[in-house]
Amino acid sequence: MKDARTYREYAADCIRIARGMNPNDREALLKMAEAWEERAREAERASKEADRS
């Protein structure tokens, strides 16, 4: 599993690219960014749980 920082970088890339896209493509990229953010939150939760073990 990648770390949260990597997932957030992917999300930032999607947002950056979305700025130059047409509205339909922008919407898709922003949804992808949100999915990457969710993966980042999951990675953070998993890391915290692993630290507790």
N, CA, C and O atoms as CSV, one atom per row, in Angstrom:
chain,resi,resn,atom,element,x,y,z
A,1,MET,N,N,0.842,-1.175,0.000
A,1,MET,CA,C,0.000,0.000,0.000
A,1,MET,C,C,0.890,1.241,0.000
A,1,MET,O,O,1.871,1.314,0.740
A,2,LYS,N,N,0.548,2.186,-0.813
A,2,LYS,CA,C,1.293,3.433,-0.861
A,2,LYS,C,C,0.926,4.282,0.341
A,2,LYS,O,O,-0.067,4.025,1.023
A,3,ASP,N,N,1.740,5.297,0.590
A,3,ASP,CA,C,1.443,6.153,1.733
A,3,ASP,C,C,0.484,7.278,1.352
A,3,ASP,O,O,0.277,7.568,0.174
A,4,ALA,N,N,-0.089,7.896,2.365
A,4,ALA,CA,C,-1.100,8.938,2.163
A,4,ALA,C,C,-0.548,10.089,1.336
A,4,ALA,O,O,-1.270,10.663,0.521
A,5,ARG,N,N,0.700,10.431,1.530
A,5,ARG,CA,C,1.288,11.544,0.782
A,5,ARG,C,C,1.257,11.280,-0.718
A,5,ARG,O,O,0.959,12.183,-1.500
A,6,THR,N,N,1.558,10.066,-1.121
A,6,THR,CA,C,1.537,9.708,-2.542
A,6,THR,C,C,0.131,9.846,-3.110
A,6,THR,O,O,-0.055,10.389,-4.199
A,7,TYR,N,N,-0.852,9.358,-2.374
A,7,TYR,CA,C,-2.234,9.477,-2.835
A,7,TYR,C,C,-2.655,10.935,-2.954
A,7,TYR,O,O,-3.369,11.304,-3.887
A,8,ARG,N,N,-2.222,11.755,-2.023
A,8,ARG,CA,C,-2.565,13.184,-2.090
A,8,ARG,C,C,-1.869,13.856,-3.275
A,8,ARG,O,O,-2.420,14.781,-3.872
A,9,GLU,N,N,-0.687,13.406,-3.613
A,9,GLU,CA,C,-0.019,13.930,-4.804
A,9,GLU,C,C,-0.818,13.576,-6.060
A,9,GLU,O,O,-0.956,14.401,-6.964
A,10,TYR,N,N,-1.337,12.363,-6.114
A,10,TYR,CA,C,-2.181,11.962,-7.244
A,10,TYR,C,C,-3.423,12.849,-7.323
A,10,TYR,O,O,-3.823,13.279,-8.405
A,11,ALA,N,N,-4.027,13.117,-6.159
A,11,ALA,CA,C,-5.214,13.970,-6.125
A,11,ALA,C,C,-4.874,15.373,-6.619
A,11,ALA,O,O,-5.629,15.962,-7.391
A,12,ALA,N,N,-3.752,15.899,-6.180
A,12,ALA,CA,C,-3.338,17.236,-6.610
A,12,ALA,C,C,-3.094,17.268,-8.114
A,12,ALA,O,O,-3.427,18.249,-8.778
A,13,ASP,N,N,-2.518,16.205,-8.648
A,13,ASP,CA,C,-2.311,16.128,-10.097
A,13,ASP,C,C,-3.639,16.167,-10.836
A,13,ASP,O,O,-3.771,16.867,-11.839
A,14,CYS,N,N,-4.616,15.427,-10.352
A,14,CYS,CA,C,-5.940,15.432,-10.989
A,14,CYS,C,C,-6.538,16.833,-10.975
A,14,CYS,O,O,-7.088,17.288,-11.978
A,15,ILE,N,N,-6.430,17.512,-9.844
A,15,ILE,CA,C,-6.981,18.859,-9.730
A,15,ILE,C,C,-6.256,19.813,-10.674
A,15,ILE,O,O,-6.888,20.635,-11.338
A,16,ARG,N,N,-4.949,19.704,-10.732
A,16,ARG,CA,C,-4.159,20.575,-11.612
A,16,ARG,C,C,-4.549,20.365,-13.070
A,16,ARG,O,O,-4.739,21.332,-13.808
A,17,ILE,N,N,-4.667,19.124,-13.484
A,17,ILE,CA,C,-5.028,18.814,-14.872
A,17,ILE,C,C,-6.464,19.256,-15.157
A,17,ILE,O,O,-6.764,19.739,-16.249
A,18,ALA,N,N,-7.343,19.091,-14.178
A,18,ALA,CA,C,-8.757,19.430,-14.360
A,18,ALA,C,C,-8.953,20.900,-14.703
A,18,ALA,O,O,-9.894,21.253,-15.414
A,19,ARG,N,N,-8.081,21.744,-14.208
A,19,ARG,CA,C,-8.226,23.186,-14.459
A,19,ARG,C,C,-8.246,23.527,-15.944
A,19,ARG,O,O,-8.868,24.511,-16.345
A,20,GLY,N,N,-7.575,22.728,-16.760
A,20,GLY,CA,C,-7.504,23.028,-18.182
A,20,GLY,C,C,-8.447,22.214,-19.049
A,20,GLY,O,O,-8.341,22.236,-20.275
A,21,MET,N,N,-9.363,21.498,-18.425
A,21,MET,CA,C,-10.225,20.597,-19.176
A,21,MET,C,C,-11.619,21.188,-19.378
A,21,MET,O,O,-12.015,22.150,-18.721
A,22,ASN,N,N,-12.342,20.576,-20.309
A,22,ASN,CA,C,-13.740,20.982,-20.500
A,22,ASN,C,C,-14.554,20.510,-19.293
A,22,ASN,O,O,-14.091,19.648,-18.546
A,23,PRO,N,N,-15.742,21.050,-19.090
A,23,PRO,CA,C,-16.512,20.745,-17.874
A,23,PRO,C,C,-16.752,19.255,-17.615
A,23,PRO,O,O,-16.667,18.812,-16.469
A,24,ASN,N,N,-17.047,18.482,-18.652
A,24,ASN,CA,C,-17.297,17.045,-18.429
A,24,ASN,C,C,-16.040,16.329,-17.957
A,24,ASN,O,O,-16.085,15.538,-17.015
A,25,ASP,N,N,-14.921,16.607,-18.610
A,25,ASP,CA,C,-13.665,15.977,-18.207
A,25,ASP,C,C,-13.219,16.487,-16.841
A,25,ASP,O,O,-12.682,15.725,-16.036
A,26,ARG,N,N,-13.438,17.764,-16.580
A,26,ARG,CA,C,-13.073,18.348,-15.285
A,26,ARG,C,C,-13.814,17.627,-14.162
A,26,ARG,O,O,-13.226,17.288,-13.135
A,27,GLU,N,N,-15.099,17.400,-14.367
A,27,GLU,CA,C,-15.896,16.717,-13.347
A,27,GLU,C,C,-15.335,15.323,-13.065
A,27,GLU,O,O,-15.226,14.915,-11.909
A,28,ALA,N,N,-14.983,14.600,-14.118
A,28,ALA,CA,C,-14.427,13.254,-13.938
A,28,ALA,C,C,-13.108,13.305,-13.173
A,28,ALA,O,O,-12.870,12.490,-12.281
A,29,LEU,N,N,-12.256,14.258,-13.522
A,29,LEU,CA,C,-10.968,14.365,-12.832
A,29,LEU,C,C,-11.140,14.778,-11.373
A,29,LEU,O,O,-10.401,14.307,-10.508
A,30,LEU,N,N,-12.090,15.638,-11.096
A,30,LEU,CA,C,-12.324,16.030,-9.706
A,30,LEU,C,C,-12.884,14.868,-8.892
A,30,LEU,O,O,-12.600,14.761,-7.699
A,31,LYS,N,N,-13.667,14.006,-9.509
A,31,LYS,CA,C,-14.133,12.788,-8.824
A,31,LYS,C,C,-12.957,11.851,-8.554
A,31,LYS,O,O,-12.881,11.222,-7.499
A,32,MET,N,N,-12.050,11.768,-9.514
A,32,MET,CA,C,-10.855,10.950,-9.305
A,32,MET,C,C,-10.019,11.512,-8.157
A,32,MET,O,O,-9.485,10.761,-7.341
A,33,ALA,N,N,-9.913,12.836,-8.103
A,33,ALA,CA,C,-9.163,13.467,-7.010
A,33,ALA,C,C,-9.782,13.112,-5.666
A,33,ALA,O,O,-9.065,12.806,-4.713
A,34,GLU,N,N,-11.099,13.150,-5.584
A,34,GLU,CA,C,-11.766,12.799,-4.328
A,34,GLU,C,C,-11.513,11.331,-3.974
A,34,GLU,O,O,-11.336,10.999,-2.802
A,35,ALA,N,N,-11.495,10.463,-4.968
A,35,ALA,CA,C,-11.199,9.046,-4.705
A,35,ALA,C,C,-9.779,8.889,-4.166
A,35,ALA,O,O,-9.553,8.102,-3.247
A,36,TRP,N,N,-8.821,9.625,-4.726
A,36,TRP,CA,C,-7.443,9.561,-4.213
A,36,TRP,C,C,-7.378,10.088,-2.780
A,36,TRP,O,O,-6.651,9.543,-1.950
A,37,GLU,N,N,-8.132,11.141,-2.490
A,37,GLU,CA,C,-8.159,11.656,-1.119
A,37,GLU,C,C,-8.714,10.606,-0.155
A,37,GLU,O,O,-8.222,10.460,0.964
A,38,GLU,N,N,-9.724,9.889,-0.589
A,38,GLU,CA,C,-10.274,8.821,0.259
A,38,GLU,C,C,-9.230,7.732,0.490
A,38,GLU,O,O,-9.110,7.218,1.602
A,39,ARG,N,N,-8.471,7.375,-0.551
A,39,ARG,CA,C,-7.408,6.384,-0.368
A,39,ARG,C,C,-6.371,6.902,0.620
A,39,ARG,O,O,-5.839,6.131,1.419
A,40,ALA,N,N,-6.080,8.197,0.575
A,40,ALA,CA,C,-5.125,8.784,1.519
A,40,ALA,C,C,-5.633,8.644,2.949
A,40,ALA,O,O,-4.880,8.275,3.849
A,41,ARG,N,N,-6.912,8.940,3.151
A,41,ARG,CA,C,-7.487,8.806,4.496
A,41,ARG,C,C,-7.450,7.348,4.960
A,41,ARG,O,O,-7.169,7.074,6.127
A,42,GLU,N,N,-7.731,6.424,4.056
A,42,GLU,CA,C,-7.658,4.997,4.403
A,42,GLU,C,C,-6.236,4.603,4.775
A,42,GLU,O,O,-6.028,3.856,5.731
A,43,ALA,N,N,-5.263,5.096,4.031
A,43,ALA,CA,C,-3.861,4.780,4.317
A,43,ALA,C,C,-3.461,5.333,5.685
A,43,ALA,O,O,-2.730,4.682,6.431
A,44,GLU,N,N,-3.940,6.531,6.010
A,44,GLU,CA,C,-3.646,7.108,7.314
A,44,GLU,C,C,-4.259,6.273,8.434
A,44,GLU,O,O,-3.617,6.025,9.454
A,45,ARG,N,N,-5.496,5.846,8.238
A,45,ARG,CA,C,-6.148,4.998,9.255
A,45,ARG,C,C,-5.375,3.690,9.430
A,45,ARG,O,O,-5.139,3.247,10.554
A,46,ALA,N,N,-4.986,3.081,8.314
A,46,ALA,CA,C,-4.271,1.806,8.375
A,46,ALA,C,C,-2.919,1.988,9.080
A,46,ALA,O,O,-2.496,1.130,9.855
A,47,SER,N,N,-2.261,3.094,8.806
A,47,SER,CA,C,-0.970,3.361,9.432
A,47,SER,C,C,-1.126,3.549,10.935
A,47,SER,O,O,-0.322,3.033,11.711
A,48,LYS,N,N,-2.140,4.272,11.346
A,48,LYS,CA,C,-2.390,4.470,12.780
A,48,LYS,C,C,-2.704,3.156,13.465
A,48,LYS,O,O,-2.234,2.903,14.574
A,49,GLU,N,N,-3.504,2.311,12.805
A,49,GLU,CA,C,-3.846,1.002,13.393
A,49,GLU,C,C,-2.599,0.116,13.494
A,49,GLU,O,O,-2.436,-0.615,14.471
A,50,ALA,N,N,-1.734,0.179,12.506
A,50,ALA,CA,C,-0.513,-0.615,12.535
A,50,ALA,C,C,0.407,-0.129,13.651
A,50,ALA,O,O,1.082,-0.934,14.293
A,51,ASP,N,N,0.437,1.182,13.887
A,51,ASP,CA,C,1.279,1.735,14.950
A,51,ASP,C,C,0.794,1.292,16.325
A,51,ASP,O,O,1.594,1.130,17.246
A,52,ARG,N,N,-0.509,1.099,16.465
A,52,ARG,CA,C,-1.085,0.678,17.743
A,52,ARG,C,C,-0.793,-0.791,18.043
A,52,ARG,O,O,-0.783,-1.195,19.206
A,53,SER,N,N,-0.558,-1.581,17.014
A,53,SER,CA,C,-0.349,-3.027,17.200
A,53,SER,C,C,1.018,-3.348,17.727
A,53,SER,O,O,1.341,-4.518,17.934
